[in-house]
Amino acid sequence: MVVKLNKSLLGEDWLQSFCIFRLSPKTFLDKRKLSRDAFCLDVLKDLYLDHVENQYKIHLLLLLQEHSSLLITEYNL
């Protein structure tokens, strides 16, 4: 089995998916039928994958930081 270098939550073309999420996070989540919690958990899992490049991980962390008010709500705490 061959593993793609950046195979993760956002897919093979992660940069395009990253840009789509940044433009409209709610639409991105709704289209993929992901809850906010599930998305955050998947991103955190991707941060621990060895085959995911560090530059990609930095983008994921910035994505979480930029949209933290949407992704982490009061009732989740």
PyMOL Python script that loads the backbone (N, CA, C, O; Angstrom):
from pymol import cmd

cmd.read_pdbstr("""\
ATOM      1  N   MET A   1       0.847  -1.182   0.000  1.00  0.00           N
ATOM      2  CA  MET A   1       0.000   0.000   0.000  1.00  0.00           C
ATOM      3  C   MET A   1       0.891   1.244   0.000  1.00  0.00           C
ATOM      4  O   MET A   1       1.798   1.363   0.824  1.00  0.00           O
ATOM      5  N   VAL A   2       0.634   2.149  -0.909  1.00  0.00           N
ATOM      6  CA  VAL A   2       1.405   3.383  -1.017  1.00  0.00           C
ATOM      7  C   VAL A   2       0.629   4.502  -0.347  1.00  0.00           C
ATOM      8  O   VAL A   2      -0.557   4.691  -0.618  1.00  0.00           O
ATOM      9  N   VAL A   3       1.290   5.239   0.521  1.00  0.00           N
ATOM     10  CA  VAL A   3       0.652   6.354   1.223  1.00  0.00           C
ATOM     11  C   VAL A   3       1.100   7.651   0.568  1.00  0.00           C
ATOM     12  O   VAL A   3       2.294   7.881   0.376  1.00  0.00           O
ATOM     13  N   LYS A   4       0.137   8.494   0.227  1.00  0.00           N
ATOM     14  CA  LYS A   4       0.463   9.809  -0.335  1.00  0.00           C
ATOM     15  C   LYS A   4       1.139  10.649   0.742  1.00  0.00           C
ATOM     16  O   LYS A   4       0.855  10.495   1.930  1.00  0.00           O
ATOM     17  N   LEU A   5       2.032  11.536   0.318  1.00  0.00           N
ATOM     18  CA  LEU A   5       2.779  12.349   1.277  1.00  0.00           C
ATOM     19  C   LEU A   5       1.892  13.200   2.166  1.00  0.00           C
ATOM     20  O   LEU A   5       2.149  13.316   3.364  1.00  0.00           O
ATOM     21  N   ASN A   6       0.861  13.793   1.604  1.00  0.00           N
ATOM     22  CA  ASN A   6       0.024  14.691   2.395  1.00  0.00           C
ATOM     23  C   ASN A   6      -1.406  14.187   2.505  1.00  0.00           C
ATOM     24  O   ASN A   6      -2.333  14.990   2.616  1.00  0.00           O
ATOM     25  N   LYS A   7      -1.603  12.875   2.476  1.00  0.00           N
ATOM     26  CA  LYS A   7      -2.949  12.330   2.601  1.00  0.00           C
ATOM     27  C   LYS A   7      -3.431  12.577   4.026  1.00  0.00           C
ATOM     28  O   LYS A   7      -2.832  12.108   4.994  1.00  0.00           O
ATOM     29  N   SER A   8      -4.497  13.303   4.128  1.00  0.00           N
ATOM     30  CA  SER A   8      -5.020  13.641   5.443  1.00  0.00           C
ATOM     31  C   SER A   8      -6.448  14.129   5.304  1.00  0.00           C
ATOM     32  O   SER A   8      -7.101  13.900   4.286  1.00  0.00           O
ATOM     33  N   LEU A   9      -6.913  14.789   6.315  1.00  0.00           N
ATOM     34  CA  LEU A   9      -8.284  15.277   6.382  1.00  0.00           C
ATOM     35  C   LEU A   9      -8.707  16.071   5.151  1.00  0.00           C
ATOM     36  O   LEU A   9      -9.805  15.861   4.637  1.00  0.00           O
ATOM     37  N   LEU A  10      -7.876  16.962   4.677  1.00  0.00           N
ATOM     38  CA  LEU A  10      -8.246  17.840   3.571  1.00  0.00           C
ATOM     39  C   LEU A  10      -8.047  17.197   2.208  1.00  0.00           C
ATOM     40  O   LEU A  10      -8.348  17.819   1.189  1.00  0.00           O
ATOM     41  N   GLY A  11      -7.551  15.978   2.164  1.00  0.00           N
ATOM     42  CA  GLY A  11      -7.418  15.261   0.904  1.00  0.00           C
ATOM     43  C   GLY A  11      -6.085  15.503   0.222  1.00  0.00           C
ATOM     44  O   GLY A  11      -5.199  16.169   0.757  1.00  0.00           O
ATOM     45  N   GLU A  12      -5.969  14.942  -0.980  1.00  0.00           N
ATOM     46  CA  GLU A  12      -4.708  15.024  -1.719  1.00  0.00           C
ATOM     47  C   GLU A  12      -4.391  16.450  -2.141  1.00  0.00           C
ATOM     48  O   GLU A  12      -3.242  16.885  -2.052  1.00  0.00           O
ATOM     49  N   ASP A  13      -5.398  17.180  -2.597  1.00  0.00           N
ATOM     50  CA  ASP A  13      -5.160  18.572  -2.981  1.00  0.00           C
ATOM     51  C   ASP A  13      -5.492  19.453  -1.779  1.00  0.00           C
ATOM     52  O   ASP A  13      -6.449  20.228  -1.800  1.00  0.00           O
ATOM     53  N   TRP A  14      -4.679  19.316  -0.733  1.00  0.00           N
ATOM     54  CA  TRP A  14      -4.993  19.950   0.534  1.00  0.00           C
ATOM     55  C   TRP A  14      -4.953  21.467   0.459  1.00  0.00           C
ATOM     56  O   TRP A  14      -5.693  22.135   1.182  1.00  0.00           O
ATOM     57  N   LEU A  15      -4.108  22.026  -0.398  1.00  0.00           N
ATOM     58  CA  LEU A  15      -4.017  23.483  -0.477  1.00  0.00           C
ATOM     59  C   LEU A  15      -5.321  24.078  -1.002  1.00  0.00           C
ATOM     60  O   LEU A  15      -5.780  25.106  -0.502  1.00  0.00           O
ATOM     61  N   GLN A  16      -5.918  23.438  -2.004  1.00  0.00           N
ATOM     62  CA  GLN A  16      -7.196  23.917  -2.531  1.00  0.00           C
ATOM     63  C   GLN A  16      -8.286  23.790  -1.462  1.00  0.00           C
ATOM     64  O   GLN A  16      -9.077  24.714  -1.269  1.00  0.00           O
ATOM     65  N   SER A  17      -8.327  22.655  -0.772  1.00  0.00           N
ATOM     66  CA  SER A  17      -9.314  22.462   0.294  1.00  0.00           C
ATOM     67  C   SER A  17      -9.105  23.459   1.425  1.00  0.00           C
ATOM     68  O   SER A  17     -10.068  23.969   1.998  1.00  0.00           O
ATOM     69  N   PHE A  18      -7.856  23.733   1.741  1.00  0.00           N
ATOM     70  CA  PHE A  18      -7.510  24.709   2.770  1.00  0.00           C
ATOM     71  C   PHE A  18      -8.074  26.077   2.399  1.00  0.00           C
ATOM     72  O   PHE A  18      -8.656  26.761   3.242  1.00  0.00           O
ATOM     73  N   CYS A  19      -7.903  26.476   1.138  1.00  0.00           N
ATOM     74  CA  CYS A  19      -8.403  27.778   0.672  1.00  0.00           C
ATOM     75  C   CYS A  19      -9.925  27.822   0.695  1.00  0.00           C
ATOM     76  O   CYS A  19     -10.510  28.840   1.064  1.00  0.00           O
ATOM     77  N   ILE A  20     -10.568  26.728   0.305  1.00  0.00           N
ATOM     78  CA  ILE A  20     -12.033  26.664   0.331  1.00  0.00           C
ATOM     79  C   ILE A  20     -12.529  26.804   1.767  1.00  0.00           C
ATOM     80  O   ILE A  20     -13.495  27.522   2.024  1.00  0.00           O
ATOM     81  N   PHE A  21     -11.877  26.125   2.693  1.00  0.00           N
ATOM     82  CA  PHE A  21     -12.276  26.223   4.096  1.00  0.00           C
ATOM     83  C   PHE A  21     -12.134  27.651   4.597  1.00  0.00           C
ATOM     84  O   PHE A  21     -13.018  28.159   5.286  1.00  0.00           O
ATOM     85  N   ARG A  22     -11.034  28.299   4.259  1.00  0.00           N
ATOM     86  CA  ARG A  22     -10.799  29.671   4.725  1.00  0.00           C
ATOM     87  C   ARG A  22     -11.853  30.634   4.193  1.00  0.00           C
ATOM     88  O   ARG A  22     -12.226  31.580   4.885  1.00  0.00           O
ATOM     89  N   LEU A  23     -12.340  30.406   2.971  1.00  0.00           N
ATOM     90  CA  LEU A  23     -13.355  31.286   2.394  1.00  0.00           C
ATOM     91  C   LEU A  23     -14.717  31.092   3.049  1.00  0.00           C
ATOM     92  O   LEU A  23     -15.440  32.056   3.301  1.00  0.00           O
ATOM     93  N   SER A  24     -15.059  29.840   3.322  1.00  0.00           N
ATOM     94  CA  SER A  24     -16.371  29.559   3.891  1.00  0.00           C
ATOM     95  C   SER A  24     -16.318  28.288   4.746  1.00  0.00           C
ATOM     96  O   SER A  24     -16.666  27.206   4.275  1.00  0.00           O
ATOM     97  N   PRO A  25     -15.885  28.424   5.993  1.00  0.00           N
ATOM     98  CA  PRO A  25     -15.727  27.242   6.845  1.00  0.00           C
ATOM     99  C   PRO A  25     -17.029  26.477   7.081  1.00  0.00           C
ATOM    100  O   PRO A  25     -17.044  25.247   7.062  1.00  0.00           O
ATOM    101  N   LYS A  26     -18.115  27.207   7.302  1.00  0.00           N
ATOM    102  CA  LYS A  26     -19.392  26.534   7.572  1.00  0.00           C
ATOM    103  C   LYS A  26     -19.842  25.713   6.370  1.00  0.00           C
ATOM    104  O   LYS A  26     -20.295  24.579   6.529  1.00  0.00           O
ATOM    105  N   THR A  27     -19.722  26.272   5.176  1.00  0.00           N
ATOM    106  CA  THR A  27     -20.092  25.553   3.960  1.00  0.00           C
ATOM    107  C   THR A  27     -19.199  24.331   3.772  1.00  0.00           C
ATOM    108  O   THR A  27     -19.675  23.261   3.395  1.00  0.00           O
ATOM    109  N   PHE A  28     -17.915  24.492   4.034  1.00  0.00           N
ATOM    110  CA  PHE A  28     -16.959  23.386   3.919  1.00  0.00           C
ATOM    111  C   PHE A  28     -17.373  22.232   4.827  1.00  0.00           C
ATOM    112  O   PHE A  28     -17.392  21.080   4.395  1.00  0.00           O
ATOM    113  N   LEU A  29     -17.705  22.533   6.083  1.00  0.00           N
ATOM    114  CA  LEU A  29     -18.095  21.500   7.035  1.00  0.00           C
ATOM    115  C   LEU A  29     -19.427  20.864   6.657  1.00  0.00           C
ATOM    116  O   LEU A  29     -19.578  19.645   6.730  1.00  0.00           O
ATOM    117  N   ASP A  30     -20.395  21.690   6.252  1.00  0.00           N
ATOM    118  CA  ASP A  30     -21.708  21.174   5.873  1.00  0.00           C
ATOM    119  C   ASP A  30     -21.621  20.262   4.657  1.00  0.00           C
ATOM    120  O   ASP A  30     -22.265  19.213   4.615  1.00  0.00           O
ATOM    121  N   LYS A  31     -20.831  20.657   3.673  1.00  0.00           N
ATOM    122  CA  LYS A  31     -20.699  19.870   2.441  1.00  0.00           C
ATOM    123  C   LYS A  31     -20.096  18.493   2.731  1.00  0.00           C
ATOM    124  O   LYS A  31     -20.455  17.511   2.080  1.00  0.00           O
ATOM    125  N   ARG A  32     -19.194  18.417   3.690  1.00  0.00           N
ATOM    126  CA  ARG A  32     -18.548  17.150   4.042  1.00  0.00           C
ATOM    127  C   ARG A  32     -19.254  16.448   5.205  1.00  0.00           C
ATOM    128  O   ARG A  32     -18.824  15.385   5.653  1.00  0.00           O
ATOM    129  N   LYS A  33     -20.342  17.053   5.686  1.00  0.00           N
ATOM    130  CA  LYS A  33     -21.128  16.511   6.796  1.00  0.00           C
ATOM    131  C   LYS A  33     -20.251  16.230   8.019  1.00  0.00           C
ATOM    132  O   LYS A  33     -20.323  15.165   8.632  1.00  0.00           O
ATOM    133  N   LEU A  34     -19.422  17.224   8.349  1.00  0.00           N
ATOM    134  CA  LEU A  34     -18.542  17.138   9.513  1.00  0.00           C
ATOM    135  C   LEU A  34     -19.027  18.084  10.601  1.00  0.00           C
ATOM    136  O   LEU A  34     -19.408  19.221  10.323  1.00  0.00           O
ATOM    137  N   SER A  35     -19.010  17.614  11.827  1.00  0.00           N
ATOM    138  CA  SER A  35     -19.290  18.520  12.940  1.00  0.00           C
ATOM    139  C   SER A  35     -18.018  19.306  13.234  1.00  0.00           C
ATOM    140  O   SER A  35     -16.930  18.933  12.794  1.00  0.00           O
ATOM    141  N   ARG A  36     -18.160  20.379  13.969  1.00  0.00           N
ATOM    142  CA  ARG A  36     -16.989  21.189  14.337  1.00  0.00           C
ATOM    143  C   ARG A  36     -16.008  20.373  15.175  1.00  0.00           C
ATOM    144  O   ARG A  36     -14.794  20.438  14.982  1.00  0.00           O
ATOM    145  N   ASP A  37     -16.565  19.606  16.108  1.00  0.00           N
ATOM    146  CA  ASP A  37     -15.719  18.780  16.971  1.00  0.00           C
ATOM    147  C   ASP A  37     -14.951  17.738  16.169  1.00  0.00           C
ATOM    148  O   ASP A  37     -13.758  17.528  16.386  1.00  0.00           O
ATOM    149  N   ALA A  38     -15.645  17.089  15.241  1.00  0.00           N
ATOM    150  CA  ALA A  38     -15.001  16.061  14.415  1.00  0.00           C
ATOM    151  C   ALA A  38     -13.901  16.668  13.554  1.00  0.00           C
ATOM    152  O   ALA A  38     -12.845  16.062  13.377  1.00  0.00           O
ATOM    153  N   PHE A  39     -14.142  17.858  13.020  1.00  0.00           N
ATOM    154  CA  PHE A  39     -13.134  18.529  12.204  1.00  0.00           C
ATOM    155  C   PHE A  39     -11.890  18.834  13.040  1.00  0.00           C
ATOM    156  O   PHE A  39     -10.769  18.558  12.613  1.00  0.00           O
ATOM    157  N   CYS A  40     -12.089  19.401  14.227  1.00  0.00           N
ATOM    158  CA  CYS A  40     -10.948  19.725  15.102  1.00  0.00           C
ATOM    159  C   CYS A  40     -10.177  18.462  15.474  1.00  0.00           C
ATOM    160  O   CYS A  40      -8.946  18.459  15.471  1.00  0.00           O
ATOM    161  N   LEU A  41     -10.895  17.398  15.791  1.00  0.00           N
ATOM    162  CA  LEU A  41     -10.239  16.142  16.145  1.00  0.00           C
ATOM    163  C   LEU A  41      -9.433  15.593  14.968  1.00  0.00           C
ATOM    164  O   LEU A  41      -8.310  15.122  15.150  1.00  0.00           O
ATOM    165  N   ASP A  42     -10.001  15.652  13.764  1.00  0.00           N
ATOM    166  CA  ASP A  42      -9.291  15.176  12.577  1.00  0.00           C
ATOM    167  C   ASP A  42      -8.040  16.001  12.303  1.00  0.00           C
ATOM    168  O   ASP A  42      -7.004  15.454  11.924  1.00  0.00           O
ATOM    169  N   VAL A  43      -8.131  17.310  12.491  1.00  0.00           N
ATOM    170  CA  VAL A  43      -6.956  18.169  12.290  1.00  0.00           C
ATOM    171  C   VAL A  43      -5.877  17.810  13.308  1.00  0.00           C
ATOM    172  O   VAL A  43      -4.701  17.710  12.958  1.00  0.00           O
ATOM    173  N   LEU A  44      -6.271  17.617  14.559  1.00  0.00           N
ATOM    174  CA  LEU A  44      -5.293  17.255  15.586  1.00  0.00           C
ATOM    175  C   LEU A  44      -4.654  15.901  15.294  1.00  0.00           C
ATOM    176  O   LEU A  44      -3.462  15.711  15.537  1.00  0.00           O
ATOM    177  N   LYS A  45      -5.436  14.966  14.778  1.00  0.00           N
ATOM    178  CA  LYS A  45      -4.872  13.665  14.391  1.00  0.00           C
ATOM    179  C   LYS A  45      -3.848  13.834  13.274  1.00  0.00           C
ATOM    180  O   LYS A  45      -2.796  13.195  13.291  1.00  0.00           O
ATOM    181  N   ASP A  46      -4.152  14.691  12.306  1.00  0.00           N
ATOM    182  CA  ASP A  46      -3.228  14.929  11.192  1.00  0.00           C
ATOM    183  C   ASP A  46      -1.899  15.492  11.676  1.00  0.00           C
ATOM    184  O   ASP A  46      -0.858  15.246  11.067  1.00  0.00           O
ATOM    185  N   LEU A  47      -1.931  16.242  12.762  1.00  0.00           N
ATOM    186  CA  LEU A  47      -0.693  16.821  13.289  1.00  0.00           C
ATOM    187  C   LEU A  47       0.269  15.752  13.807  1.00  0.00           C
ATOM    188  O   LEU A  47       1.471  15.996  13.903  1.00  0.00           O
ATOM    189  N   TYR A  48      -0.251  14.576  14.138  1.00  0.00           N
ATOM    190  CA  TYR A  48       0.587  13.504  14.665  1.00  0.00           C
ATOM    191  C   TYR A  48       1.028  12.495  13.611  1.00  0.00           C
ATOM    192  O   TYR A  48       1.754  11.554  13.930  1.00  0.00           O
ATOM    193  N   LEU A  49       0.603  12.673  12.364  1.00  0.00           N
ATOM    194  CA  LEU A  49       1.007  11.748  11.304  1.00  0.00           C
ATOM    195  C   LEU A  49       2.438  12.034  10.871  1.00  0.00           C
ATOM    196  O   LEU A  49       2.803  13.182  10.617  1.00  0.00           O
ATOM    197  N   ASP A  50       3.228  11.002  10.790  1.00  0.00           N
ATOM    198  CA  ASP A  50       4.632  11.169  10.398  1.00  0.00           C
ATOM    199  C   ASP A  50       4.798  11.517   8.929  1.00  0.00           C
ATOM    200  O   ASP A  50       5.743  12.215   8.563  1.00  0.00           O
ATOM    201  N   HIS A  51       3.886  11.038   8.076  1.00  0.00           N
ATOM    202  CA  HIS A  51       4.052  11.267   6.639  1.00  0.00           C
ATOM    203  C   HIS A  51       3.529  12.628   6.173  1.00  0.00           C
ATOM    204  O   HIS A  51       3.627  12.955   4.990  1.00  0.00           O
ATOM    205  N   VAL A  52       2.982  13.415   7.082  1.00  0.00           N
ATOM    206  CA  VAL A  52       2.506  14.754   6.735  1.00  0.00           C
ATOM    207  C   VAL A  52       3.647  15.745   6.979  1.00  0.00           C
ATOM    208  O   VAL A  52       4.238  15.777   8.058  1.00  0.00           O
ATOM    209  N   GLU A  53       3.937  16.539   5.971  1.00  0.00           N
ATOM    210  CA  GLU A  53       5.066  17.472   6.053  1.00  0.00           C
ATOM    211  C   GLU A  53       4.816  18.571   7.091  1.00  0.00           C
ATOM    212  O   GLU A  53       3.672  18.932   7.366  1.00  0.00           O
ATOM    213  N   ASN A  54       5.899  19.092   7.660  1.00  0.00           N
ATOM    214  CA  ASN A  54       5.804  20.128   8.692  1.00  0.00           C
ATOM    215  C   ASN A  54       5.121  21.392   8.191  1.00  0.00           C
ATOM    216  O   ASN A  54       4.357  22.013   8.931  1.00  0.00           O
ATOM    217  N   GLN A  55       5.381  21.779   6.953  1.00  0.00           N
ATOM    218  CA  GLN A  55       4.755  22.987   6.396  1.00  0.00           C
ATOM    219  C   GLN A  55       3.231  22.845   6.379  1.00  0.00           C
ATOM    220  O   GLN A  55       2.506  23.797   6.667  1.00  0.00           O
ATOM    221  N   TYR A  56       2.761  21.657   6.043  1.00  0.00           N
ATOM    222  CA  TYR A  56       1.332  21.376   6.044  1.00  0.00           C
ATOM    223  C   TYR A  56       0.783  21.466   7.468  1.00  0.00           C
ATOM    224  O   TYR A  56      -0.302  22.006   7.682  1.00  0.00           O
ATOM    225  N   LYS A  57       1.523  20.944   8.434  1.00  0.00           N
ATOM    226  CA  LYS A  57       1.085  20.991   9.830  1.00  0.00           C
ATOM    227  C   LYS A  57       0.982  22.432  10.323  1.00  0.00           C
ATOM    228  O   LYS A  57       0.070  22.770  11.078  1.00  0.00           O
ATOM    229  N   ILE A  58       1.910  23.272   9.899  1.00  0.00           N
ATOM    230  CA  ILE A  58       1.857  24.692  10.269  1.00  0.00           C
ATOM    231  C   ILE A  58       0.591  25.333   9.719  1.00  0.00           C
ATOM    232  O   ILE A  58      -0.068  26.106  10.415  1.00  0.00           O
ATOM    233  N   HIS A  59       0.247  25.016   8.476  1.00  0.00           N
ATOM    234  CA  HIS A  59      -0.985  25.548   7.881  1.00  0.00           C
ATOM    235  C   HIS A  59      -2.210  25.084   8.664  1.00  0.00           C
ATOM    236  O   HIS A  59      -3.145  25.858   8.867  1.00  0.00           O
ATOM    237  N   LEU A  60      -2.211  23.838   9.102  1.00  0.00           N
ATOM    238  CA  LEU A  60      -3.339  23.332   9.885  1.00  0.00           C
ATOM    239  C   LEU A  60      -3.469  24.062  11.221  1.00  0.00           C
ATOM    240  O   LEU A  60      -4.575  24.408  11.635  1.00  0.00           O
ATOM    241  N   LEU A  61      -2.354  24.294  11.887  1.00  0.00           N
ATOM    242  CA  LEU A  61      -2.393  25.030  13.155  1.00  0.00           C
ATOM    243  C   LEU A  61      -2.897  26.455  12.964  1.00  0.00           C
ATOM    244  O   LEU A  61      -3.677  26.959  13.773  1.00  0.00           O
ATOM    245  N   LEU A  62      -2.451  27.098  11.898  1.00  0.00           N
ATOM    246  CA  LEU A  62      -2.927  28.454  11.600  1.00  0.00           C
ATOM    247  C   LEU A  62      -4.416  28.451  11.276  1.00  0.00           C
ATOM    248  O   LEU A  62      -5.135  29.384  11.632  1.00  0.00           O
ATOM    249  N   LEU A  63      -4.873  27.411  10.607  1.00  0.00           N
ATOM    250  CA  LEU A  63      -6.290  27.276  10.277  1.00  0.00           C
ATOM    251  C   LEU A  63      -7.121  27.180  11.550  1.00  0.00           C
ATOM    252  O   LEU A  63      -8.154  27.839  11.668  1.00  0.00           O
ATOM    253  N   LEU A  64      -6.677  26.365  12.499  1.00  0.00           N
ATOM    254  CA  LEU A  64      -7.388  26.243  13.775  1.00  0.00           C
ATOM    255  C   LEU A  64      -7.393  27.560  14.536  1.00  0.00           C
ATOM    256  O   LEU A  64      -8.407  27.949  15.116  1.00  0.00           O
ATOM    257  N   GLN A  65      -6.266  28.234  14.530  1.00  0.00           N
ATOM    258  CA  GLN A  65      -6.172  29.514  15.239  1.00  0.00           C
ATOM    259  C   GLN A  65      -7.079  30.558  14.601  1.00  0.00           C
ATOM    260  O   GLN A  65      -7.789  31.282  15.299  1.00  0.00           O
ATOM    261  N   GLU A  66      -7.052  30.633  13.289  1.00  0.00           N
ATOM    262  CA  GLU A  66      -7.824  31.646  12.569  1.00  0.00           C
ATOM    263  C   GLU A  66      -9.324  31.471  12.765  1.00  0.00           C
ATOM    264  O   GLU A  66     -10.057  32.457  12.839  1.00  0.00           O
ATOM    265  N   HIS A  67      -9.784  30.235  12.850  1.00  0.00           N
ATOM    266  CA  HIS A  67     -11.219  29.969  12.932  1.00  0.00           C
ATOM    267  C   HIS A  67     -11.626  29.377  14.281  1.00  0.00           C
ATOM    268  O   HIS A  67     -12.636  28.679  14.374  1.00  0.00           O
ATOM    269  N   SER A  68     -10.856  29.647  15.307  1.00  0.00           N
ATOM    270  CA  SER A  68     -11.154  29.079  16.620  1.00  0.00           C
ATOM    271  C   SER A  68     -12.516  29.518  17.153  1.00  0.00           C
ATOM    272  O   SER A  68     -13.194  28.736  17.819  1.00  0.00           O
ATOM    273  N   SER A  69     -12.922  30.737  16.876  1.00  0.00           N
ATOM    274  CA  SER A  69     -14.220  31.208  17.378  1.00  0.00           C
ATOM    275  C   SER A  69     -15.378  30.444  16.742  1.00  0.00           C
ATOM    276  O   SER A  69     -16.425  30.283  17.370  1.00  0.00           O
ATOM    277  N   LEU A  70     -15.212  29.979  15.531  1.00  0.00           N
ATOM    278  CA  LEU A  70     -16.243  29.171  14.872  1.00  0.00           C
ATOM    279  C   LEU A  70     -16.172  27.721  15.339  1.00  0.00           C
ATOM    280  O   LEU A  70     -17.199  27.094  15.597  1.00  0.00           O
ATOM    281  N   LEU A  71     -14.965  27.196  15.445  1.00  0.00           N
ATOM    282  CA  LEU A  71     -14.781  25.774  15.709  1.00  0.00           C
ATOM    283  C   LEU A  71     -14.969  25.398  17.169  1.00  0.00           C
ATOM    284  O   LEU A  71     -15.423  24.294  17.470  1.00  0.00           O
ATOM    285  N   ILE A  72     -14.625  26.299  18.078  1.00  0.00           N
ATOM    286  CA  ILE A  72     -14.731  25.999  19.503  1.00  0.00           C
ATOM    287  C   ILE A  72     -15.771  26.934  20.101  1.00  0.00           C
ATOM    288  O   ILE A  72     -15.526  28.128  20.277  1.00  0.00           O
ATOM    289  N   THR A  73     -16.909  26.386  20.405  1.00  0.00           N
ATOM    290  CA  THR A  73     -18.001  27.188  20.949  1.00  0.00           C
ATOM    291  C   THR A  73     -18.136  26.934  22.448  1.00  0.00           C
ATOM    292  O   THR A  73     -17.560  25.986  22.983  1.00  0.00           O
ATOM    293  N   GLU A  74     -18.886  27.775  23.103  1.00  0.00           N
ATOM    294  CA  GLU A  74     -19.032  27.693  24.559  1.00  0.00           C
ATOM    295  C   GLU A  74     -19.596  26.355  25.010  1.00  0.00           C
ATOM    296  O   GLU A  74     -19.145  25.803  26.013  1.00  0.00           O
ATOM    297  N   TYR A  75     -20.574  25.826  24.283  1.00  0.00           N
ATOM    298  CA  TYR A  75     -21.190  24.580  24.737  1.00  0.00           C
ATOM    299  C   TYR A  75     -20.278  23.382  24.557  1.00  0.00           C
ATOM    300  O   TYR A  75     -20.566  22.307  25.083  1.00  0.00           O
ATOM    301  N   ASN A  76     -19.184  23.542  23.824  1.00  0.00           N
ATOM    302  CA  ASN A  76     -18.220  22.452  23.684  1.00  0.00           C
ATOM    303  C   ASN A  76     -17.294  22.361  24.892  1.00  0.00           C
ATOM    304  O   ASN A  76     -16.646  21.335  25.099  1.00  0.00           O
ATOM    305  N   LEU A  77     -17.227  23.421  25.685  1.00  0.00           N
ATOM    306  CA  LEU A  77     -16.270  23.451  26.796  1.00  0.00           C
ATOM    307  C   LEU A  77     -16.779  22.741  28.015  1.00  0.00           C
ATOM    308  O   LEU A  77     -16.085  22.682  29.030  1.00  0.00           O
TER     309      LEU A  77
END
""", "prot")
cmd.dss("prot")
cmd.show_as("cartoon", "prot")
cmd.util.cbc("prot")
cmd.orient("prot")
